[in-house]
Amino acid sequence: MVGGTTGVPGTPGSADVDVQGTVAAGFEPVRDAFVRNFTERGDRGAAVAVYRDGRPVVDLWAGTRDADPEPGVPAAPWTADTAQIVRSATKGVAAAVPLLLHQRGLLDLDAPVGSYWPEFKAAGKERVTVREVLAHRAGVPALDRPLTPEQAADGVSGPAAVAAQEPFWEPGTAHGYHAQTFSWLLGELVLRVTGRTLGRWLAEEVSAPLGLDLWVGLPPEEAHRVGRVAAVEPPPQAAGALRTRPRREVSEAYRDPASLTRRAFGAIDPLPDENDPAYRAAELPASAGIATAGALARFYAATIGEVEGGVRLFAPETTALAGAERSAGTDRVLLVGTRYGLGHMLHGPASPLLSPASFGHPGRGGSLGFADPEAGVSFGYVTNALAKSVTADPRAQALVRALRSAL
């Protein structure tokens, strides 16, 4: 057990944070970085987990379950089974579903999406392949008419809108982050191939065999475990903060309602309340997954090898597919150089992971999950304090650097 109480100025409801959990010998730098995330980088409640060679070596949590506890009400502590919304870190988990369908011979990555989903052939998209959708090359990162939160979650309006959408560039010729539309692209494709929603398929074929506290579509009986998230301002000059010109450019583009950046992130308008039970219950595989840090780390561990209990998700060939580069260069939505595999973001300047072999996905505001097959390591970090970071949150990056030093 890791103990020690560390003062955390400004943490709602508490003057200090008790770090709980376990760390294997040699991985103490990850614990130290986790503590500094509270003392220097503004974390309020968070957890981090690492697997190596299929076994957990880091499992830590601290702070409060809710980022914004009610005034005058004692703040509930983060516990071992606290889960949080992980935003776009959901994409990396969701991408495993089409890869597993391909592994089982049920989905051809080079087939046109329209061969499974005929309505998608509209507006010049008849030759868009499954591979191009997964690599953010389909050309439909935004919608001409944004959906309401209710439409986004109804399972019908989103697929219909993205099927009818005219591409913003010739599909296959460039890439751009499909921030919200990825939900309906993947969700409808999986439904057409399997007859099951992506959330249900994931629950039955991935989460159940692995024993994961991970959901795309939160069951009502698990709602009590999920903390409230809140947007936070990082402390001035937070250690590890990334301040580069491209970051300013994407921030400026986001403020422009006419930019593709703003339209991609604003494909749901107004932005949903992420603490709303209805939103958390929605099956939105681009943005609304709920997970513990341990579940993210265990999930990714199973993509590169066996975990405790003898379960492995990906065959070696599928692991290689997950980490193979399919898109690289300037992203038409994020305006920085990004690298994508088949649904996973790969190690690069926009999202530094452990090494060039890593594949996974960050969540805007903080969360991160990934695997590194060369090191035999997987990683999960979740937080309830959502910062302004898009792909490289300073807290997650500090933990990754610490993990790299430990290895």
C-alpha positions in Angstrom: 0.0 0.0 0.0 1.2 3.4 -0.9 0.6 6.0 1.8 1.5 9.6 2.4 -0.6 12.7 2.7 0.3 15.5 0.4 -1.0 19.1 0.6 -3.0 20.1 -2.4 -3.8 23.8 -2.4 -7.2 24.6 -3.9 -8.6 21.0 -3.9 -12.4 21.4 -3.3 -13.6 20.0 -0.1 -10.2 18.9 1.3 -6.9 20.4 2.2 -4.9 17.3 1.4 -5.0 14.2 -0.7 -4.2 10.7 0.5 -2.7 8.7 -2.3 -3.9 5.1 -2.2 -3.0 1.9 -4.1 0.1 -0.1 -5.0 3.3 0.4 -6.9 5.7 -2.4 -7.9 9.4 -1.9 -7.1 11.0 0.2 -9.8 7.8 2.1 -10.8 8.0 4.7 -7.9 8.7 7.5 -10.4 5.1 7.1 -11.6 3.8 7.5 -8.1 5.9 10.6 -7.6 4.6 12.2 -10.8 1.1 11.3 -9.8 1.6 13.2 -6.5 2.9 16.2 -8.3 -0.1 16.2 -10.6 -2.1 17.3 -7.4 0.5 19.6 -5.9 1.6 21.3 -9.1 -0.8 20.6 -12.0 -4.3 21.0 -10.6 -5.6 17.5 -10.4 -8.7 17.1 -8.1 -9.5 13.4 -8.4 -7.6 11.0 -10.6 -6.3 7.5 -11.0 -3.4 5.9 -12.9 -2.7 2.3 -13.8 0.1 0.5 -15.6 0.4 -3.2 -16.7 3.6 -4.8 -17.7 3.7 -8.3 -19.4 0.0 -8.7 -18.5 0.2 -7.9 -14.8 -0.6 -4.7 -12.9 2.5 -2.8 -11.6 0.9 0.5 -10.8 -2.6 1.1 -9.4 -3.0 4.5 -7.8 -5.9 6.8 -7.0 -6.3 10.0 -5.0 -8.5 13.1 -4.4 -12.3 13.4 -4.5 -14.7 11.5 -6.6 -16.4 14.7 -7.8 -14.4 17.6 -9.3 -17.1 20.1 -8.0 -18.5 18.8 -4.6 -21.5 20.7 -3.4 -20.6 23.5 -1.0 -21.0 22.4 2.7 -21.2 18.7 1.8 -18.2 16.5 2.7 -16.4 15.5 -0.5 -16.6 11.8 -1.3 -13.2 10.3 -1.8 -12.0 8.7 -5.0 -12.0 5.0 -4.3 -10.5 1.9 -6.1 -13.7 1.5 -8.2 -14.4 5.1 -9.1 -15.0 5.5 -12.8 -15.1 8.7 -15.0 -16.1 9.8 -18.4 -12.9 9.6 -20.6 -14.1 11.5 -23.6 -12.1 10.7 -26.8 -10.1 8.0 -25.0 -13.2 6.1 -25.8 -12.2 6.1 -29.5 -9.2 3.8 -28.9 -11.4 1.3 -27.1 -14.2 1.5 -29.7 -11.7 1.0 -32.5 -10.9 -2.5 -31.1 -14.4 -3.6 -32.2 -14.0 -3.3 -35.9 -10.4 -4.7 -35.6 -11.8 -7.8 -33.7 -14.6 -8.2 -36.3 -11.9 -8.2 -39.0 -9.8 -10.7 -37.0 -12.9 -13.0 -36.9 -13.4 -12.7 -40.6 -16.6 -10.6 -40.3 -15.4 -7.3 -41.6 -13.3 -6.5 -44.7 -11.2 -3.4 -44.0 -10.8 -2.6 -47.7 -14.5 -3.0 -48.5 -16.5 0.2 -49.2 -18.5 1.2 -46.1 -21.5 1.3 -48.4 -21.3 -2.5 -48.9 -22.4 -2.9 -45.3 -24.4 0.4 -45.0 -25.9 1.3 -48.3 -27.2 4.7 -47.3 -23.6 5.8 -46.7 -22.9 5.8 -50.5 -24.7 9.2 -50.8 -23.0 12.5 -51.7 -19.9 11.0 -53.3 -18.9 8.6 -50.5 -19.5 5.4 -52.4 -15.8 4.5 -52.5 -15.0 5.3 -48.9 -13.5 2.2 -47.3 -13.7 0.9 -43.7 -10.0 1.5 -43.5 -10.4 5.1 -44.4 -13.1 5.7 -41.8 -10.9 4.2 -39.1 -7.9 6.4 -40.2 -9.9 9.6 -40.1 -9.7 9.9 -43.9 -13.5 9.7 -44.8 -13.8 13.5 -45.1 -16.9 13.9 -42.9 -15.5 15.3 -39.6 -18.4 17.7 -39.3 -22.1 18.1 -40.2 -23.7 20.9 -42.2 -26.4 20.9 -39.5 -25.3 20.0 -36.0 -27.4 17.6 -34.0 -28.9 18.4 -30.6 -27.7 16.2 -27.7 -30.9 14.3 -27.8 -30.5 13.6 -31.6 -26.9 12.6 -31.1 -27.9 9.9 -28.6 -31.0 8.5 -30.2 -29.1 6.0 -32.4 -30.9 7.1 -35.6 -30.3 10.8 -36.3 -26.5 10.6 -36.1 -26.0 7.8 -38.7 -28.6 9.4 -41.0 -26.8 12.8 -40.9 -23.3 11.5 -41.5 -24.6 9.2 -44.3 -26.2 12.2 -46.1 -23.2 14.5 -45.5 -21.2 15.7 -48.4 -17.4 15.2 -47.7 -15.3 18.3 -46.8 -12.5 16.9 -48.9 -12.1 14.1 -51.4 -12.2 11.0 -49.2 -8.8 9.2 -48.9 -6.7 12.2 -50.0 -6.2 13.8 -46.5 -7.0 13.2 -42.9 -8.7 15.2 -40.2 -9.9 14.3 -36.7 -13.6 13.1 -36.8 -14.1 14.3 -33.2 -17.9 13.6 -32.9 -18.9 11.9 -36.2 -16.6 9.0 -35.3 -19.4 7.9 -33.0 -22.0 7.4 -35.7 -19.6 6.1 -38.3 -18.3 3.3 -36.1 -21.6 2.7 -34.3 -23.6 2.2 -37.4 -21.0 0.1 -39.1 -20.8 -2.3 -36.2 -24.6 -2.4 -36.0 -24.9 -3.3 -39.7 -22.2 -6.0 -39.5 -23.2 -7.7 -36.2 -26.8 -6.7 -35.4 -25.7 -5.4 -32.1 -24.8 -1.9 -31.0 -21.2 -1.2 -30.4 -21.7 -0.7 -26.7 -23.5 -4.0 -26.4 -20.9 -5.8 -28.5 -18.1 -4.3 -26.4 -19.8 -5.3 -23.1 -20.4 -8.9 -24.2 -17.2 -9.6 -26.1 -14.6 -7.4 -24.4 -15.6 -6.1 -21.0 -17.2 -9.3 -19.7 -14.3 -11.7 -20.6 -11.7 -9.3 -19.3 -13.7 -8.2 -16.2 -13.5 -4.5 -17.1 -15.2 -1.6 -15.5 -15.6 0.0 -18.9 -18.7 1.0 -20.7 -20.0 2.7 -23.8 -23.5 3.2 -22.6 -23.4 3.3 -18.7 -25.8 0.8 -17.1 -28.0 2.5 -14.5 -26.8 0.2 -11.8 -23.3 1.5 -12.2 -24.1 5.2 -12.1 -23.3 5.6 -8.4 -19.6 4.8 -9.1 -19.1 7.6 -11.6 -17.9 11.0 -10.4 -18.8 14.4 -11.6 -16.4 16.1 -14.0 -15.7 19.9 -14.3 -13.7 22.2 -16.4 -10.7 23.6 -14.5 -8.0 26.1 -15.2 -4.5 24.7 -14.7 -2.3 26.5 -12.2 -0.1 29.3 -13.7 3.0 27.8 -15.3 1.9 24.3 -14.5 4.9 21.9 -14.7 4.9 20.1 -17.9 2.6 22.4 -19.7 3.0 22.4 -23.5 2.9 25.9 -25.0 3.6 25.8 -28.7 2.4 27.9 -31.7 0.3 25.1 -33.2 -1.6 24.8 -29.9 -2.5 28.5 -30.2 -3.6 28.0 -33.7 -6.0 25.2 -32.9 -7.4 27.3 -30.0 -7.9 30.3 -32.3 -9.6 28.0 -34.9 -11.9 26.6 -32.2 -13.1 30.1 -31.4 -14.0 30.7 -35.1 -17.6 29.3 -35.7 -16.9 28.9 -39.4 -13.7 26.9 -39.0 -13.6 23.1 -39.6 -12.1 22.7 -36.2 -15.1 24.3 -34.5 -17.6 22.6 -36.7 -16.0 19.2 -36.0 -16.1 19.5 -32.3 -19.5 21.3 -32.6 -21.2 18.5 -34.5 -23.3 18.3 -31.3 -24.7 21.7 -30.4 -25.0 22.7 -27.7 -22.3 20.6 -26.2 -23.9 17.9 -23.9 -23.8 18.1 -20.1 -21.3 15.3 -19.4 -22.7 14.9 -15.9 -26.2 14.2 -17.2 -27.2 10.5 -16.7 -28.9 10.5 -20.1 -25.6 11.4 -21.8 -23.6 8.9 -19.8 -26.1 6.2 -20.8 -25.8 7.1 -24.5 -23.7 4.9 -26.8 -21.4 7.5 -28.2 -18.1 5.7 -28.9 -16.3 8.9 -29.9 -16.8 10.7 -26.6 -18.9 9.2 -23.9 -17.1 6.1 -22.6 -16.9 5.5 -18.9 -13.9 3.7 -17.4 -11.6 3.2 -14.4 -7.9 3.7 -15.0 -7.3 0.0 -14.3 -9.9 -1.0 -16.9 -8.1 1.2 -19.6 -4.7 -0.3 -18.7 -6.1 -3.9 -18.6 -7.9 -3.4 -21.9 -4.8 -2.3 -23.7 -2.7 -5.0 -22.0 -5.0 -7.5 -23.7 -4.4 -6.0 -27.1 -0.6 -6.9 -26.9 -0.6 -10.1 -24.9 -2.3 -12.3 -22.3 -3.5 -10.7 -19.1 -4.1 -12.5 -15.8 -6.7 -15.1 -16.4 -5.3 -16.1 -19.8 -7.4 -13.7 -22.0 -5.9 -12.0 -25.1 -8.0 -9.8 -27.4 -5.7 -9.3 -30.4 -3.9 -11.9 -32.4 -0.3 -10.7 -33.1 -1.4 -9.7 -36.7 -4.1 -7.5 -35.3 -1.7 -5.9 -32.8 0.5 -5.1 -35.8 -2.5 -3.6 -37.6 -3.4 -1.4 -34.6 0.0 0.2 -34.5 0.6 0.6 -38.3 0.5 4.1 -39.5 -2.4 4.9 -41.9 -2.5 8.7 -41.7 0.3 11.2 -41.0 0.9 14.9 -41.5 -1.1 18.1 -40.9 -4.5 17.3 -39.5 -7.2 19.3 -41.2 -9.2 19.6 -38.0 -6.5 19.8 -35.2 -4.1 21.8 -37.4 -1.0 20.0 -36.1 0.9 16.9 -37.3 -1.0 13.8 -36.2 -0.5 10.1 -36.8 -3.4 7.6 -36.9 -3.6 3.8 -37.2 -6.9 2.1 -37.6 -8.9 4.1 -35.1 -5.9 4.6 -32.7 -3.8 7.7 -32.4 -0.1 6.9 -32.7 2.9 8.3 -30.9 3.9 11.7 -32.3 4.3 15.4 -31.5 0.6 15.9 -31.1 0.2 13.0 -28.7 3.5 11.7 -27.3 3.1 8.2 -26.0 5.8 5.8 -24.7 7.6 5.2 -28.0 7.0 5.1 -31.7 5.5 1.6 -31.2 2.7 2.8 -29.0 -1.0 3.0 -30.0 -3.9 4.3 -28.0 -6.0 7.5 -27.6 -6.1 10.6 -25.4 -9.3 12.2 -24.3 -9.7 16.0 -24.5 -9.1 17.4 -21.1 -6.9 14.7 -19.7 -7.6 11.0 -19.9 -5.3 8.7 -21.8 -5.0 5.0 -22.6 -2.4 3.2 -24.7 -0.3 0.1 -25.3 3.3 -0.3 -26.2 3.9 -3.8 -27.6 7.7 -3.4 -27.7 7.9 -2.6 -24.0 5.0 -5.0 -23.1 3.4 -2.1 -21.2 -0.1 -0.6 -21.1 -1.3 2.6 -19.4 -4.5 4.2 -18.2 -5.1 7.6 -16.6 -8.5 9.2 -15.8 -9.3 12.5 -14.1 -12.4 14.5 -13.2 -10.6 17.8 -13.6 -11.0 18.5 -17.3 -8.3 21.0 -18.6 -8.2 22.7 -22.0 -5.7 20.3 -23.5 -6.8 18.5 -26.7 -4.3 15.7 -27.2 -1.3 16.2 -24.8 -2.5 16.9 -21.3 0.5 18.0 -19.0 -0.7 15.6 -16.2 -0.9 12.6 -18.5 2.4 13.5 -20.2 4.2 13.8 -16.8 3.0 10.3 -15.9 4.2 8.9 -19.3 7.6 10.5 -18.9 7.9 9.0 -15.4 6.9 5.6 -16.8 9.5 5.9 -19.5 12.2 6.7 -16.9 11.1 3.7 -14.8 11.5 1.4 -17.8 
